[in-house]
Amino acid sequence: MVDLLKDLEFRGLINQVTDLEGLQKELEKGPITLYCGFDPTADSLHIGHLLTVLTLRRFQLAGNNPIALVGGATGLIGDPSGKKAERTLNETEIVVEWSNSIKRQLSQFLDFEGENKAKVVNNYDWTGNLDVITFLRDVGKNFGVNYMLAKDSVESRIQSGISFTEFSYMILQSNDFLNLYKNENCRLQIGGSDQWGNITAGLELIRKSTDEEAKAYGFTIPLVTKADGTKFGKSEGGAIWLDAEKTSPYEFYQFLINTDDKDVVKFLKYFTFLSPEEIEALAAEVEEAPEKRTAQKRLAEEVTKLVHGEEALQQAIRISEALFSGDIQNLSAAEIKQGFKDVPSYECKQDEISLLDLLVESKISPSKRQAREDISNGAIYINGERTTELDRVVAAEDRIEGQFTIIRRGKKKYYLIKY
């Protein structure tokens, strides 16, 4: 079996560990139970969450038992870690709905069958009915205010302001670790680098609330940044979501295939399960023939398949190839919806319309004179086919699945005609 910590080190996934040597010995003794928390701050996880999800999966593949914790309770409070201002608190019904959605997403990355099956838990189950007196006496009394003020997540907010609600987040998360330690024999919590303060606070609570021999560990993963120093996971349209309804498989694939040469090897290590030998071979390709973008294609294929499945990957590749070549006649209406989501569109209410009128009405060409010139010069394509006929009529036979006509002006400017 692959040495798990050695593999994590090769992939650059070890940021901080409370006791690396002790954790190594625990892993050598046999399987351990570990957890990572995911607060429902939206109805979907995004690509930034993927690294911690996949790290849980790496631990599971090495024989350990992962627990994915959905923060139904902590999601109602708001984690101050890495935030410059207070979060907007969401209604309970929304957090419940988002929690269920995230639970479904986590289920696709972890194995819930077999010997070391994964579990999904919700911290609302043990926090929701906890009364304030019990919480303050049994949990809160273990935390000194000075200890909490020294944590980065709190200290960074002292000047701008932090409410008691967010200040108490650390205690709630610590109580999660204690609960799982007692009830699930969970010995390790993993999280992003911004969770270090919360994780170590949990270890402190376990130490104070159990016997002196209590053995638990904290492990953080680096924050994913790009070579230019910016945070990974955002595009011009916003976050890259794991939900296909929010970020289509084609958009997801395109985001990854456009990865900078300086980042692609790091992301192959982070987000794929390719062997070190395969990754090193792709790294050599980046050095020797960067123009082929072999590493980017492999990254996009591996991660899109992992998140959306083989069929969605092939669909994303088909759309990409069709847009590159201009041959779009064989795309389905569903594929056109994905690939042309962000291009200018026009709703045509006529069964038949002259091409000249359509170009002007949809503002593809600014005037009839320009439209005539564009057609005569061969700059206009209907569903990928050039047309130079000034009297051309766009009719039902020009619609893909009766829904769309794609008009291209010049090499790159696409327009979507809807019916």
C-alpha positions in Angstrom: 0.0 0.0 0.0 1.2 3.5 -0.8 2.6 5.4 2.2 -0.3 7.9 2.7 1.7 10.7 4.3 4.5 10.3 1.8 2.0 10.6 -1.0 0.4 13.6 0.6 3.8 15.2 0.9 4.6 14.5 -2.7 1.3 16.2 -3.7 2.0 19.3 -1.5 -1.1 18.6 0.6 0.5 18.9 4.1 0.4 22.4 5.4 0.5 21.9 9.2 0.2 18.8 11.4 0.0 18.9 15.2 2.1 15.8 15.6 3.3 14.3 12.3 5.4 11.6 13.9 2.5 10.6 16.2 0.0 10.6 13.3 2.4 8.4 11.2 2.5 5.8 14.1 -1.3 5.9 14.4 -1.7 5.2 10.7 0.9 2.4 10.8 -1.1 0.7 13.7 -4.2 0.4 11.6 -7.2 2.4 10.2 -8.2 5.6 11.9 -11.4 7.6 11.7 -11.0 11.2 10.6 -13.4 14.1 9.7 -13.7 17.3 7.8 -16.4 19.9 8.2 -18.3 21.7 5.4 -20.6 24.6 6.4 -23.7 25.1 4.1 -23.0 28.7 3.1 -24.5 28.0 -0.3 -26.6 25.3 -2.0 -23.5 23.7 -3.5 -19.8 23.1 -2.8 -17.4 24.9 -5.1 -14.0 23.8 -6.6 -12.2 25.3 -3.6 -13.8 22.7 -1.4 -12.8 19.9 -3.7 -9.2 19.7 -2.3 -10.4 18.8 1.3 -13.1 16.4 -0.1 -10.4 14.6 -2.2 -8.0 14.5 0.7 -10.7 12.7 2.7 -11.0 10.3 -0.2 -7.2 9.8 -0.2 -7.4 8.8 3.5 -10.2 6.4 2.7 -8.4 4.8 -0.2 -5.5 4.1 2.2 -7.9 2.2 4.4 -9.1 4.8 6.8 -12.7 5.8 7.8 -13.7 9.3 6.7 -16.6 11.3 8.2 -17.9 14.3 6.2 -19.6 16.7 8.6 -22.2 19.0 7.3 -22.5 22.1 9.5 -26.2 22.4 9.9 -25.6 24.1 13.3 -22.3 26.0 12.6 -23.8 27.1 9.3 -26.4 29.1 11.3 -23.6 30.9 13.1 -20.9 31.8 10.6 -17.2 31.0 10.7 -15.0 34.1 11.0 -12.0 32.3 9.6 -10.6 34.2 6.6 -13.5 36.7 6.6 -13.1 40.4 6.9 -16.6 41.1 8.0 -19.6 39.3 9.6 -21.5 36.9 7.4 -25.2 37.4 6.7 -27.0 34.9 8.7 -29.4 32.6 6.8 -32.8 31.4 7.8 -33.0 27.9 9.4 -35.0 26.5 6.5 -32.5 27.6 3.9 -29.6 26.1 5.9 -31.4 22.8 6.2 -32.1 22.8 2.4 -28.4 23.6 1.7 -27.2 21.0 4.2 -29.2 18.3 2.4 -27.8 19.5 -1.0 -24.2 19.4 0.2 -24.7 16.0 1.8 -25.8 14.6 -1.6 -22.7 16.2 -3.2 -20.3 14.7 -0.7 -21.8 11.3 -1.2 -20.5 11.1 -4.8 -16.9 11.4 -3.7 -16.7 9.0 -0.8 -17.4 5.3 -0.7 -20.3 4.4 1.7 -20.0 0.7 1.2 -17.4 -1.9 2.3 -15.2 -2.2 5.3 -13.9 1.4 5.7 -17.2 3.0 4.6 -17.6 6.7 4.9 -20.2 8.5 6.9 -22.0 11.9 6.6 -23.1 13.5 9.8 -24.8 16.8 10.6 -23.6 18.7 13.7 -27.2 20.1 14.2 -28.0 16.6 15.5 -26.0 17.1 18.7 -26.0 20.9 18.8 -29.6 21.8 18.0 -31.0 20.8 21.3 -28.1 21.9 23.5 -29.4 24.4 26.0 -27.3 27.5 26.7 -26.6 26.7 30.4 -25.3 23.2 29.6 -23.2 24.6 26.7 -21.6 27.4 28.8 -20.9 25.1 31.9 -19.7 21.9 30.1 -18.0 23.4 27.0 -17.5 27.1 27.3 -15.8 26.8 30.7 -12.8 25.1 28.9 -12.0 28.2 26.9 -10.0 31.1 28.2 -10.9 34.4 26.5 -7.1 35.2 26.0 -6.6 31.8 24.4 -9.4 32.6 21.9 -8.3 36.1 21.2 -4.9 34.8 20.2 -6.3 32.7 17.4 -5.8 34.2 13.9 -9.5 33.9 13.0 -10.4 36.1 15.9 -7.3 38.4 16.1 -7.6 39.4 12.5 -11.2 40.6 13.2 -10.6 42.5 16.4 -10.1 45.9 14.6 -13.0 45.6 12.2 -15.2 44.0 14.7 -16.5 40.5 15.6 -19.8 39.6 17.2 -20.2 37.2 20.2 -22.0 34.9 17.7 -19.0 34.5 15.4 -16.6 34.6 18.4 -18.3 31.5 19.7 -17.9 29.6 16.4 -14.6 28.2 17.5 -16.2 26.6 20.6 -19.0 25.0 18.6 -16.5 23.5 16.1 -14.4 22.3 19.0 -17.4 20.6 20.5 -18.0 18.8 17.2 -14.5 17.3 17.4 -15.1 16.2 21.0 -18.4 14.7 20.1 -17.0 12.7 17.2 -13.9 11.7 19.3 -16.2 10.3 22.0 -18.9 8.7 19.9 -17.1 7.7 16.7 -13.5 7.2 18.0 -12.5 10.0 15.5 -8.8 10.8 16.0 -8.1 13.3 13.3 -9.6 16.5 12.0 -8.5 17.9 8.6 -9.3 21.2 7.0 -8.0 24.2 5.0 -5.2 26.2 6.4 -7.6 28.8 7.7 -9.0 26.2 10.1 -5.8 25.7 12.1 -7.1 27.8 15.1 -10.4 26.0 15.2 -8.8 22.5 14.9 -6.2 23.1 17.6 -9.0 24.5 19.9 -10.8 21.2 19.4 -7.8 19.3 20.4 -7.5 21.4 23.6 -11.1 20.7 24.4 -10.6 17.0 24.0 -7.5 17.1 26.2 -9.4 19.0 29.0 -12.6 16.9 28.7 -11.1 13.4 28.6 -8.2 11.5 30.1 -4.6 12.7 29.9 -3.8 10.0 27.4 -6.3 11.3 24.8 -4.7 11.1 21.4 -6.1 13.2 18.6 -4.5 15.1 15.8 -5.0 18.1 13.6 -4.0 18.4 9.9 -4.4 21.3 7.5 -4.1 21.5 3.7 -2.7 24.6 1.9 -4.9 27.3 0.6 -5.1 26.8 -3.2 -3.6 29.8 -4.9 -2.5 30.5 -8.5 1.0 31.5 -9.5 -0.1 35.1 -9.7 -1.0 35.0 -6.0 -4.8 35.1 -6.6 -7.2 32.6 -5.0 -8.0 29.6 -7.1 -11.7 28.8 -7.9 -13.1 32.0 -9.4 -13.8 32.8 -13.1 -15.2 36.0 -14.6 -18.7 34.6 -14.0 -18.0 34.0 -10.3 -17.3 30.8 -8.3 -16.7 27.4 -10.1 -19.4 25.3 -8.5 -19.6 21.5 -8.3 -23.3 21.6 -9.1 -23.8 21.1 -12.9 -26.8 23.5 -12.8 -24.7 26.3 -11.4 -21.5 25.7 -13.4 -22.1 23.4 -16.5 -19.6 20.5 -17.1 -18.4 22.5 -20.2 -17.7 25.6 -18.2 -16.0 23.4 -15.5 -13.9 21.7 -18.2 -12.9 25.0 -19.8 -11.9 26.5 -16.5 -9.4 23.7 -15.9 -8.1 23.5 -19.5 -7.2 27.2 -19.3 -4.9 26.5 -16.3 -1.6 28.4 -16.5 1.5 26.4 -17.3 2.9 27.5 -13.9 0.0 26.0 -12.0 -0.9 22.9 -13.9 1.5 20.4 -12.3 0.6 21.6 -8.8 -3.1 21.1 -9.7 -2.5 17.7 -11.2 -1.0 16.7 -7.8 -3.8 18.3 -5.8 -6.9 17.3 -7.8 -6.1 14.0 -9.6 -5.3 10.5 -8.5 -2.6 10.0 -11.2 0.5 8.3 -10.0 3.7 10.4 -9.3 5.3 8.8 -12.4 2.4 10.0 -14.6 2.5 13.5 -13.1 6.2 13.7 -13.6 5.8 12.7 -17.3 3.2 15.4 -17.8 5.5 17.9 -16.0 8.2 17.0 -18.6 5.7 17.7 -21.4 5.0 21.2 -19.9 8.7 21.9 -20.1 9.3 20.4 -23.6 6.1 21.2 -25.5 3.9 23.6 -23.6 2.0 24.6 -26.7 0.4 21.1 -26.8 -1.2 21.7 -23.4 -1.2 18.0 -22.8 -1.1 18.5 -19.0 -4.0 20.9 -19.0 -6.1 18.5 -21.1 -5.4 15.6 -18.7 -6.2 17.8 -15.7 -9.5 18.9 -17.3 -10.4 15.4 -18.2 -9.6 13.8 -14.9 -11.3 16.3 -12.7 -14.4 16.8 -14.9 -14.9 13.1 -15.0 -14.5 12.8 -11.2 -17.0 15.6 -10.5 -19.5 15.1 -13.4 -18.9 11.6 -14.8 -17.7 10.2 -18.1 -20.8 11.2 -20.2 -20.6 14.8 -19.1 -16.9 14.8 -19.8 -17.4 13.6 -23.4 -20.1 16.2 -23.9 -17.7 18.9 -22.7 -15.0 17.7 -25.1 -17.5 17.6 -28.0 -18.6 21.2 -27.3 -15.0 22.4 -27.0 -14.0 20.7 -30.3 -17.1 22.0 -32.1 -16.5 25.5 -31.0 -12.8 25.3 -31.9 -13.5 23.9 -35.4 -16.7 25.8 -36.1 -18.4 22.5 -36.9 -21.4 22.8 -34.7 -24.1 21.0 -36.7 -23.8 17.8 -34.7 -24.2 19.3 -31.3 -27.5 18.6 -29.5 -29.7 21.4 -28.1 -28.6 20.5 -24.6 -24.9 20.9 -25.6 -25.7 24.2 -27.3 -27.3 25.4 -24.1 -24.0 24.7 -22.3 -21.6 25.9 -24.9 -23.4 29.1 -25.8 -24.6 30.1 -22.4 -22.7 33.3 -22.4 -23.0 34.4 -26.0 -25.4 37.2 -27.1 -28.8 35.8 -27.9 -31.9 36.9 -29.7 -35.5 35.5 -29.6 -37.0 35.2 -33.0 -40.8 35.0 -33.2 -41.1 34.4 -36.9 -41.2 31.0 -38.6 -39.2 32.3 -41.5 -37.1 35.5 -41.8 -34.7 36.8 -44.4 -31.0 36.5 -43.2 -30.6 40.2 -43.8 -33.4 41.2 -41.5 -32.3 38.6 -38.9 -28.8 40.0 -38.8 -30.0 43.6 -38.3 -32.9 42.7 -35.8 -30.6 40.6 -33.6 -27.9 43.4 -33.8 -25.3 40.9 -35.3 -24.7 43.5 -38.0 -25.3 47.2 -37.2 -27.2 48.0 -40.5 -28.6 46.5 -43.6 -25.7 47.8 -45.6 -23.2 46.2 -43.2 -25.3 43.0 -43.2 -25.1 42.8 -47.1 -21.3 43.4 -46.9 -20.9 40.7 -44.2 -22.8 38.1 -46.3 -21.1 39.0 -49.6 -17.6 38.8 -47.9 -18.4 35.3 -46.5 -18.2 36.5 -42.9 -21.6 34.9 -42.0 -22.0 31.3 -41.0 -25.3 29.5 -40.2 -24.8 26.5 -37.9 -21.2 26.4 -38.9 -21.7 26.7 -42.7 -20.7 29.8 -44.6 -23.4 31.5 -46.6 -23.0 34.2 -49.3 -26.6 34.3 -50.5 -28.1 37.8 -50.1 -31.6 36.4 -50.5 -31.1 33.5 -48.0 -34.1 32.8 -45.7 -33.6 31.4 -42.3 -36.4 28.7 -41.8 -37.4 25.7 -39.7 -34.7 23.5 -41.3 -32.0 25.8 -39.9 -33.0 25.1 -36.4 -31.1 22.6 -34.2 -33.8 20.3 -32.6 -36.3 23.1 -33.4 -34.8 25.3 -30.7 -31.7 27.1 -31.9 -29.8 28.6 -34.8 -26.2 29.5 -34.3 -24.9 32.4 -36.4 -21.3 33.3 -36.5 -19.9 36.5 -37.7 -16.2 36.4 -38.6 -13.9 33.9 -36.9 -15.0 34.1 -33.3 -18.2 36.0 -32.7 -21.1 33.6 -32.1 -24.8 34.5 -31.6 -27.6 32.3 -30.4 -31.0 32.6 -32.1 -33.7 31.1 -29.9 -37.2 30.1 -31.0 
